[in-house]
Every structure is written in structure tokens, then in C-alpha cells.
């Protein structure tokens, strides 16, 4: 592994004063009221900050915000909401080009991501950040398991589990935080700094939001701003401690697939950078079972395995899911579109994929790509029909794999709901 020399590591910026509103703006607009937006608004209100929370959906759930003294505005994007606002905290689901975000920028009002706010609210907590196109959640949770095996107190946060601002509300000083970071969360960081920053991989994704791969890549690479140690994939030409799937590890990971060995190599490099010994790393690698919706074995019945890989929301992730098995595959593809070209994915599907079932909004695009690649498929329409068709076609030794290569928002609220539906459908088969 090639390591960054100490003099190459950027100095971590000092954190601002915290507590009771100290060092925080007097009035904040929180834009977007999903999980992280609600957490940000509550954290600010509890510190005496005057908070306006807005969501363009009139049906957004404000949770406990009104009781906490937050002014909640639903179904509104009026620029008047910016009156007296010193900072806008933007939820990751809100595009930077949204009317209020654009108006804030044109007015010179700073925009913070929720993780930027969460970082400012932490107290002496060492932080490991994990980003990349695929594998973030698995690597984040594996790092949490490694740190626990080393006897450390640890919280996982960010794009997985609890919002960072929510964690900052209760975490004890000295507790390690492993934070999964999406490109949407990294767009608007200013002082956010990782003690150890991990980039797993870079593949085209979220082009419907970012527009170009270069813009997406630049957002991801912001994780290295102010980072202490950088963990980077071998071959990308980035400065830092390099890793690859071929690295020798203290133990072989329990979770299947070459991509998960690569995740394990990244986690090992990051854990070593954090001072964890190989004995604790090995113990976690041997026992970590993986996370739901990532190559999750739902059921094995009559010699057929049913695997939930609903988190494979792009073609790069679906490639890794397909490559994890030598067995014949009955592959379920489709969902909502993210701006990807399905052509290369269709052409590169291996012969182990014996049948394909298309669902959702992306079915037409996938069908065109599969036609051009000379691959046959069935148009199932819904996940329920796809599962029924795949189960009828499967033989002992086969794997029915939901690895959709698409987002889920056409027929489901999120990939978790899609994966839960797959589990329920499989359970109904027997």
C-alpha cells in the first residue's frame, strides 16, 4: 500500500464553538423534511436557534417539529422564507437547483448540508467517513463492527441509520463515528473533516441529478477536503493509502462476492489507519453477516436461493451482484430511471444469467438494450409478477436475484420497501 506522507495530509480545521446556540446562526431555514431535515431542525431548535422548516410537499411529515417550536411551512417555496435567514441547511434529497436553494445562493446566504451541521455539533468525536458509488453501507457497518471488536464505543450515521445531527444530540465525547456519505450530502460541506476518509469506487450514478459524471465525481471527492488520512482505490491515481480486492487480509470476509472482498480491504485499511490491530479486524471479518438488501439471502427452498439485492440501484452495483454467483441466475431488473445507459450492462451480462424479468418505469430502456445485445427477457411489469415467473422457471441450484440496476421510486418509496416486498413475496411462495 502507498501511504500519504504526513506532510501531504491537510490540516483538519478546528471546529466551531458549540452548545446553546453558541457559534451557530441565529435564524436557519431547513429545506426538506425527510429524516435528516427533521433531525437538523430539532437539533437547532434545542440549541435556541430560530428555525423555519420548509418542504415543497404539502404532505410531508413534520414529526415533532411544531412541538419543538419550529415554524413549519409545507407546500411552499416562497422566497420570503429566506427573510432574516443566516444559513440554509439543505436536506440531501433537495437538488441544488431547487428554487429556494438557488435564491439563497443568489442572495449570498450560505448553504450547509445536514452532515456539515452535524459535524459542527459534535464534541471531540473521531470521525471516519465512507463514500463511493457502491458498497458504502456495507463498509460503514463493517467498520463499526471492527471498531466494536476492538473494544471501542462507536456509532454509525449519515446516509445509513441515524442522521449525523441526531447522533450529535446524544453521543458521548470520544465515541467513534463512522459516517456514510452520499454525493448529495457532500455537495455543501465547508468545515466537515474526517480523521479517516474512505473512497470505495467511482462509477456513473445519479446523473439525473448531477448532470455529468465529472460533477458527480467532484462531489464525491470533497470527502478528502481537510481529511487526515485518505483511503483510495488502487488505480485511480489519487493520493492516499491504496487498497484493492486482491489485498491480503487478516481473515477472509464472511459476506460473498469479489466486491465485498474489496469493501473488506477498504475497511481493513481504514481500521489500521485508526489504530486497530489485525486481531480485531479478523474477528469482525469472520463474523460480519452483511446488511439487509445487499445480497441478502432471503430463503433457500427446493434447492433455489432467493437473494434480495434491492440496494443495487445502478448498473455497477447490479454487475457486482451478478458476478457474486457462479450458479444459474434468474435476474429481476428494473425500477425508476437515473439517467444511465443500459447498453454496456446488457452486453456484458454473463451466460450465468439464464432468464431476465423486467419491471417498472425502466422496462422499455432495459428491453431496448437487451434487444441490441441479443438477450431474451420477459416483461413482468410488477415485482410480484416477476417473482412468480422467476420461481416457476427456477431449477434446483439456481439463484433468483433481485438486483434491479435502477432506483425504486416508480413503484416503491425506497429500495428498502422494494426489498421488504421481495421478502414478503418470496415467503408467500411456500
Secondary structure, DSSP 8 states (H G I E B T S, - for coil): -----GGGS---------STTTTS-SEEEEE--SHHHHHHHHHHHHTT-EEEEEES-TT---TTTTTTT-EEEES---GGGGTT-SEEEE-TTS-TTSHHHHHHHHTT-EEEEHHHHHHHH--S--EEEEE-SS-HHHHHHHHHHHHHHTT--EEEEETSSB-HHHHHHH--TT-EEEEE--HHHHTT-SS---SEEEE-------HHHHSSHHHHHHHHHGGGTT-SEEEEETTS--SSEEE-TTS--SS--SS-SHHHHHHHHHHHHHHHHTT--HHHHHHHHHH----TTSSEEEEEETTEEEEE-TT--SHHHHHHHHHT--S-EEEEEE-B--S---HHHHHT--TTEEEEEEESTTHHHHHHHHHHTT---EEEESHHHHHHHHHHH--TT-EEEE--SSBSTTTSSSHHHHHHHHHHHHHHT-
